[in-house]
């Protein structure tokens, strides 16, 4: 698979990649200068330097922190929002305490259950500390956060606007979130009044926007959400805004930390994880090129197992994530587990399971052109360094597709086939 006989394909790929470097750099985690350095190393056959650059990037991905600040007055739904974003219910272990009384007098961090480098911070509302804005900003240390969510359950205050202006001055992004929209609509229904839901939502949104404009926020975006049903209202729009406001690597970290409440989110995760496959395969290929008896096979299996375990966690297929999703959906966890048929979920990933996976992956044909188009910025001499690169690439690609399809089945079992009806499964 990809030995010396693939040299012609390599040459074709190299020419293709020179034209695609700019496009590829937008879909991978490498800057243009990093891609140029990698290509230079490949062309020189400096495989150890290739390994160093790629390993540094994988390490950076694994260690990148994302700190999200959530602020608002007491009772606004900050804790419920933080729990929902972490895929937890209020009574789950590690959940933020929910209540209408402000108990937060200093920032309290809540780490993501599967990705500990992602932390949501519950900040005290500015009114609860009874201090001037400039002192509040100094005490809270807003510079440490990647962006700030300002939540209100009723109306945004002048303090919210002042805070937003100061956050903007610090060069940070802020987002207004109007929570408890489900409560507003339920109150309307209980009153027996007939109303158009879309028109009512637009009325609430316009009211929030106009009041923020009167306090000096030029073009505020307000997102309407329910902390208890993230599939409704503006949650997907909020996610897109948050993603677009983050640099490449942090955007990827944010997407992988999202709860699996829709097929759209599962597909986004697949695309992000796909970007890692070629890097792990490259590390395997470099190791495979080193003539140390017995090292290549062991390292290949280690890289593949490590990759699959990471994919499984990010796709919410570990046992605790399935339990939490079942609780959120109001379904027995057995209903979700019943649709899981892959041996990659539910236990230890062993070499025997990898061997079984290999039988299916062996039937997959991967051409140099396909690799080039699959966001791999450079291939060069490593392509012909033995079969280690291609074997690892095939195994991880097959595993990712298998796990993604399984995650989609789980989401359908949790929320029904109406969830994202236009989203198709991995083929």
C-alpha positions as CSV (number, residue, x, y, z in Angstrom):
1,X,0.0,0.0,0.0
2,X,1.9,3.1,-1.1
3,X,5.5,1.7,-1.5
4,X,8.1,2.8,-4.1
5,X,5.5,2.1,-6.9
6,X,3.5,5.1,-5.8
7,X,6.3,7.7,-6.8
8,X,4.3,8.8,-9.8
9,X,1.3,9.4,-7.7
10,X,3.4,11.4,-5.2
11,X,4.6,13.7,-7.9
12,X,1.1,14.3,-9.1
13,X,0.0,14.9,-5.5
14,X,2.9,17.3,-4.9
15,X,1.9,19.4,-7.9
16,X,-1.7,19.4,-6.8
17,X,-0.9,20.4,-3.3
18,X,1.1,23.4,-4.4
19,X,-2.1,24.8,-5.8
20,X,-4.2,23.9,-2.8
21,X,-1.9,25.1,0.0
22,X,-3.9,28.3,0.7
23,X,-7.3,26.4,0.6
24,X,-5.9,23.6,2.8
25,X,-4.5,26.0,5.3
26,X,-8.0,27.2,6.0
27,X,-9.2,23.7,6.7
28,X,-6.4,22.4,8.8
29,X,-4.7,23.6,12.0
30,X,-1.5,24.8,10.3
31,X,-0.6,28.3,9.3
32,X,0.7,29.0,5.8
33,X,4.3,29.3,7.0
34,X,4.0,26.0,8.9
35,X,2.7,24.3,5.7
36,X,5.7,25.7,3.8
37,X,8.1,24.4,6.4
38,X,6.4,20.9,6.4
39,X,6.6,20.7,2.6
40,X,10.3,21.7,2.7
41,X,11.1,19.0,5.2
42,X,9.1,16.4,3.2
43,X,11.0,17.4,0.0
44,X,14.3,17.0,1.8
45,X,13.3,13.6,3.2
46,X,13.9,15.0,6.8
47,X,11.3,12.7,8.4
48,X,12.4,13.4,11.9
49,X,11.8,17.1,11.4
50,X,8.4,16.2,10.0
51,X,7.6,14.2,13.0
52,X,8.6,17.0,15.3
53,X,6.4,19.6,13.6
54,X,3.4,17.3,13.4
55,X,3.8,16.1,17.0
56,X,4.0,19.7,18.2
57,X,0.7,20.5,16.5
58,X,-1.0,17.4,17.9
59,X,0.3,18.4,21.4
60,X,-1.0,21.9,20.9
61,X,-4.4,20.6,20.0
62,X,-4.5,18.4,23.0
63,X,-3.4,21.2,25.4
64,X,-5.3,24.2,24.0
65,X,-7.5,25.7,26.7
66,X,-10.9,27.3,26.1
67,X,-12.3,29.5,28.9
68,X,-15.9,30.7,28.5
69,X,-17.3,33.3,30.8
70,X,-21.1,33.3,31.6
71,X,-22.5,36.3,33.5
72,X,-25.9,37.7,34.3
73,X,-28.1,38.6,37.2
74,X,-29.2,35.9,39.7
75,X,-32.0,33.7,38.4
76,X,-31.1,34.4,34.7
77,X,-30.2,30.7,34.1
78,X,-26.4,30.9,34.1
79,X,-26.0,27.6,35.9
80,X,-28.5,25.8,33.8
81,X,-26.8,27.1,30.6
82,X,-23.4,26.0,31.9
83,X,-24.8,22.5,32.7
84,X,-26.5,22.3,29.3
85,X,-23.4,23.2,27.4
86,X,-21.5,20.5,29.3
87,X,-24.2,17.9,28.6
88,X,-25.2,17.6,32.2
89,X,-28.5,17.8,34.2
90,X,-28.7,19.8,37.5
91,X,-28.4,16.6,39.6
92,X,-25.5,15.1,37.8
93,X,-22.1,14.8,39.5
94,X,-20.1,18.0,38.8
95,X,-23.1,20.1,37.7
96,X,-23.3,23.7,38.6
97,X,-25.7,24.5,41.4
98,X,-29.0,25.8,40.2
99,X,-31.1,28.4,42.1
100,X,-32.6,31.9,42.1
101,X,-30.3,33.2,44.8
102,X,-26.9,34.5,43.7
103,X,-24.4,32.3,45.6
104,X,-21.5,33.2,43.3
105,X,-19.3,35.9,44.8
106,X,-16.3,35.0,42.7
107,X,-15.7,33.2,39.4
108,X,-16.4,29.5,39.6
109,X,-15.0,27.2,36.9
110,X,-16.8,24.0,35.7
111,X,-14.7,21.8,33.5
112,X,-16.1,19.8,30.6
113,X,-16.6,16.1,31.7
114,X,-14.6,14.7,28.7
115,X,-12.4,17.6,27.7
116,X,-10.8,19.1,30.8
117,X,-9.1,21.9,29.0
118,X,-12.6,23.4,28.3
119,X,-14.0,25.3,31.2
120,X,-17.2,27.3,31.7
121,X,-17.0,30.0,34.3
122,X,-20.0,31.2,36.3
123,X,-19.3,34.8,37.1
124,X,-21.2,36.9,39.7
125,X,-23.6,39.4,38.2
126,X,-22.2,42.9,38.4
127,X,-25.2,44.0,40.5
128,X,-24.7,41.3,43.1
129,X,-21.2,42.6,44.0
130,X,-22.3,46.2,44.5
131,X,-19.1,47.6,43.1
132,X,-18.2,50.1,40.4
133,X,-17.8,48.7,36.9
134,X,-14.1,49.4,36.7
135,X,-13.5,47.6,39.9
136,X,-15.7,44.7,38.8
137,X,-13.7,44.3,35.6
138,X,-10.5,44.3,37.6
139,X,-11.7,41.8,40.1
140,X,-13.2,39.4,37.5
141,X,-10.1,39.5,35.2
142,X,-12.0,39.3,31.9
143,X,-8.8,39.1,29.8
144,X,-8.4,35.4,30.7
145,X,-11.7,34.4,28.9
146,X,-12.0,33.6,25.3
147,X,-15.5,35.2,25.0
148,X,-18.3,36.2,27.3
149,X,-21.9,35.2,27.4
150,X,-24.3,37.8,29.0
151,X,-27.5,36.1,30.0
152,X,-30.8,37.6,30.9
153,X,-34.1,35.9,31.7
154,X,-36.2,39.0,31.2
155,X,-34.5,42.2,30.0
156,X,-31.0,43.4,29.6
157,X,-30.0,46.1,32.0
158,X,-27.8,49.2,31.6
159,X,-25.1,47.4,33.6
160,X,-25.2,44.6,30.9
161,X,-24.6,47.2,28.2
162,X,-21.8,48.9,30.1
163,X,-20.1,45.6,30.7
164,X,-20.4,44.7,27.0
165,X,-18.7,47.9,26.0
166,X,-15.8,47.3,28.3
167,X,-15.5,43.7,27.1
168,X,-15.3,45.0,23.6
169,X,-12.7,47.6,24.6
170,X,-10.6,44.7,25.9
171,X,-10.7,43.0,22.5
172,X,-13.0,40.2,23.6
173,X,-16.2,39.0,21.9
174,X,-19.5,39.1,23.9
175,X,-22.9,37.6,23.1
176,X,-26.3,38.4,24.5
177,X,-28.4,35.4,25.3
178,X,-32.1,35.7,26.3
179,X,-32.9,32.5,28.3
180,X,-36.1,30.8,29.5
181,X,-37.9,31.4,26.2
182,X,-39.8,28.2,26.8
183,X,-41.2,29.8,30.0
184,X,-42.4,32.8,28.1
185,X,-44.2,30.8,25.5
186,X,-45.7,28.4,28.1
187,X,-47.1,31.4,30.0
188,X,-48.8,32.5,26.8
189,X,-50.3,29.1,26.2
190,X,-51.5,28.7,29.8
191,X,-53.3,32.1,29.4
192,X,-55.4,30.5,26.7
193,X,-54.5,33.2,24.2
194,X,-53.9,32.3,20.5
195,X,-50.6,33.5,19.1
196,X,-48.1,32.8,16.4
197,X,-44.9,31.4,18.0
198,X,-42.5,32.9,15.4
199,X,-44.1,36.3,15.7
200,X,-43.9,36.1,19.5
201,X,-40.2,35.1,19.3
202,X,-39.5,38.0,16.9
203,X,-41.3,40.4,19.3
204,X,-39.1,39.3,22.2
205,X,-36.0,39.5,20.2
206,X,-36.8,43.0,18.8
207,X,-37.6,44.2,22.3
208,X,-34.2,43.1,23.7
209,X,-32.4,44.6,20.7
210,X,-34.2,48.0,20.9
211,X,-33.5,48.3,24.7
212,X,-29.8,47.5,24.2
213,X,-29.6,50.0,21.3
214,X,-31.0,52.7,23.6
215,X,-28.2,52.1,26.0
216,X,-25.6,52.6,23.3
217,X,-25.0,49.1,21.8
218,X,-25.0,49.9,18.0
219,X,-26.0,46.5,16.4
220,X,-26.6,44.0,19.2
221,X,-27.3,40.3,18.3
222,X,-29.6,38.6,20.8
223,X,-30.0,34.8,20.8
224,X,-33.2,33.3,22.3
225,X,-32.7,29.8,23.9
226,X,-34.1,27.3,26.3
227,X,-31.6,25.7,28.6
228,X,-33.7,22.5,28.6
229,X,-34.2,22.0,24.9
230,X,-31.1,23.1,22.9
231,X,-32.6,22.0,19.7
232,X,-35.1,24.8,19.8
233,X,-35.0,28.5,19.0
234,X,-31.6,30.2,18.4
235,X,-29.2,27.7,19.8
236,X,-27.7,26.7,16.4
237,X,-27.3,30.4,15.5
238,X,-25.6,31.1,18.8
239,X,-23.2,28.2,18.1
240,X,-22.4,29.5,14.7
241,X,-21.7,32.9,16.0
242,X,-19.4,31.5,18.8
243,X,-17.5,29.3,16.3
244,X,-17.0,32.1,13.8
245,X,-15.6,34.3,16.6
246,X,-12.8,31.9,17.6
247,X,-9.5,31.2,15.9
248,X,-9.1,27.8,14.1
249,X,-7.8,25.6,16.9
250,X,-10.1,27.0,19.6
251,X,-13.0,26.8,17.2
252,X,-12.3,23.1,16.9
253,X,-12.0,22.6,20.6
254,X,-15.3,24.4,21.1
255,X,-17.1,22.2,18.5
256,X,-15.8,19.0,20.0
257,X,-17.0,20.1,23.5
258,X,-20.6,20.6,22.3
259,X,-23.3,18.3,23.6
260,X,-24.6,15.8,21.0
261,X,-28.1,17.3,20.8
262,X,-28.4,17.2,17.0
263,X,-27.1,15.4,13.9
264,X,-25.6,18.7,12.7
265,X,-23.3,18.8,15.8
266,X,-22.2,15.2,15.3
267,X,-21.3,15.9,11.7
268,X,-19.4,19.0,12.7
269,X,-17.4,16.9,15.1
270,X,-16.6,14.4,12.4
271,X,-15.2,17.1,10.2
272,X,-13.0,18.4,13.0
273,X,-11.7,15.0,14.0
274,X,-11.1,14.1,10.4
275,X,-8.4,16.8,10.3
276,X,-6.5,14.9,12.9
277,X,-6.4,11.6,11.0
278,X,-3.7,12.6,8.5
279,X,-1.5,14.0,11.3
280,X,-1.7,10.7,13.4
281,X,-1.1,8.7,10.2
282,X,1.9,10.9,9.4
283,X,3.4,10.2,12.8
284,X,2.8,6.5,12.2
285,X,4.4,6.8,8.8
286,X,7.5,8.5,10.2
287,X,7.8,5.9,12.8
288,X,7.3,3.2,10.2
289,X,10.2,4.7,8.2
290,X,12.7,4.2,11.1
291,X,14.3,0.7,10.8
292,X,13.9,-0.5,14.3
293,X,12.6,-4.1,14.5
294,X,9.2,-4.5,16.1
295,X,8.7,-0.7,16.7
296,X,6.4,0.1,13.8
297,X,3.6,-2.4,14.6
298,X,3.4,-1.5,18.3
299,X,3.5,2.2,17.6
300,X,0.9,1.9,14.9
301,X,-1.5,0.1,17.2
302,X,-0.8,2.6,20.0
303,X,-1.5,5.6,17.7
304,X,-4.7,4.0,16.4
305,X,-6.1,3.0,19.8
306,X,-5.3,6.5,21.2
307,X,-7.1,8.1,18.2
308,X,-10.1,5.9,18.6
309,X,-10.5,6.5,22.3
310,X,-10.3,10.3,21.6
311,X,-12.9,10.1,18.8
312,X,-15.2,8.1,21.1
313,X,-15.0,10.7,23.9
314,X,-15.5,13.6,21.6
315,X,-18.5,12.0,19.9
316,X,-20.2,11.4,23.3
317,X,-20.1,7.6,23.1
318,X,-18.5,6.9,26.5
319,X,-20.8,5.5,29.1
320,X,-21.2,8.6,31.2
321,X,-22.1,10.7,28.1
322,X,-24.7,8.2,27.0
323,X,-26.2,8.3,30.5
324,X,-26.4,12.1,30.5
325,X,-27.9,12.2,27.0
326,X,-30.5,9.6,28.0
327,X,-31.5,11.8,31.0
328,X,-31.7,14.9,28.9
329,X,-33.9,13.1,26.3
330,X,-36.0,11.4,29.0
331,X,-35.2,8.0,27.6
332,X,-33.8,4.8,29.3
333,X,-30.1,4.6,28.5
334,X,-30.8,1.0,27.3
335,X,-32.7,2.5,24.4
336,X,-29.6,4.4,23.3
337,X,-27.2,1.5,23.9
338,X,-29.5,-0.8,21.8
339,X,-28.5,1.0,18.6
340,X,-24.8,0.7,19.3
341,X,-23.5,-2.3,17.4
342,X,-19.8,-1.4,16.9
343,X,-17.2,-3.1,19.0
344,X,-15.4,0.3,19.3
345,X,-17.9,1.4,21.9
346,X,-18.4,0.0,25.4
347,X,-15.1,-1.4,26.4
348,X,-11.4,-1.4,26.0
349,X,-9.9,-1.1,22.5
350,X,-7.7,-4.1,22.1
351,X,-5.3,-5.2,19.3
352,X,-7.9,-7.9,18.4
353,X,-10.6,-5.3,17.8
354,X,-8.1,-3.3,15.7
355,X,-7.4,-6.4,13.6
356,X,-11.1,-6.9,13.0
357,X,-11.3,-3.2,12.0
358,X,-8.4,-3.7,9.6
359,X,-10.3,-6.4,7.6
360,X,-12.9,-3.8,6.7
361,X,-10.5,-1.0,6.2
362,X,-8.3,-3.1,3.9
363,X,-11.1,-3.0,1.3
364,X,-10.9,0.8,1.2
365,X,-8.9,2.2,-1.7
366,X,-7.2,5.5,-1.0
367,X,-5.5,7.3,-3.9
368,X,-3.0,10.1,-3.6
369,X,-5.5,12.5,-5.1
370,X,-8.1,11.6,-2.4
371,X,-5.5,12.2,0.3
372,X,-4.7,15.6,-1.2
373,X,-8.3,16.6,-1.3
374,X,-8.9,15.4,2.3
375,X,-7.3,18.5,3.9
376,X,-3.8,16.9,3.9
377,X,-1.5,19.8,3.1
378,X,1.7,17.9,2.3
379,X,2.5,14.2,1.7
380,X,5.9,14.0,-0.2
381,X,8.4,11.3,0.6
382,X,6.5,9.9,3.6
383,X,3.9,8.5,1.2
384,X,6.5,5.9,0.1
385,X,8.0,5.2,3.5
386,X,6.2,1.9,3.7
387,X,2.6,1.0,4.4
388,X,2.4,2.4,7.9
389,X,1.0,5.8,6.8
390,X,-1.7,4.3,4.7
391,X,-2.7,1.5,7.1
392,X,-3.0,4.0,10.0
393,X,-4.9,6.5,7.8
394,X,-7.4,3.8,6.6
395,X,-7.9,2.4,10.1
396,X,-8.6,5.8,11.7
397,X,-10.8,6.9,8.8
398,X,-12.8,3.7,9.1
399,X,-13.1,4.0,12.8
400,X,-14.1,7.7,12.7
401,X,-16.9,6.9,10.1
402,X,-18.1,4.0,12.2
403,X,-18.2,6.0,15.4
404,X,-19.8,9.0,13.7
405,X,-22.6,6.8,12.3
406,X,-23.1,5.3,15.7
407,X,-23.3,8.7,17.3
408,X,-25.9,9.7,14.7
409,X,-28.0,6.6,15.6
410,X,-27.8,7.5,19.3
411,X,-29.0,11.0,18.6
412,X,-31.9,9.7,16.6
413,X,-32.8,7.2,19.4
414,X,-32.6,10.0,21.9
415,X,-34.6,12.7,20.1
416,X,-36.4,10.9,17.3
417,X,-36.0,11.0,13.5
418,X,-37.4,14.5,13.3
419,X,-34.0,15.7,14.6
420,X,-32.2,17.4,11.7
421,X,-34.3,15.6,9.0
422,X,-32.1,17.0,6.2
423,X,-28.8,15.7,7.8
424,X,-27.6,12.5,6.2
425,X,-25.4,9.9,7.8
426,X,-21.8,9.2,6.9
427,X,-21.5,7.0,3.8
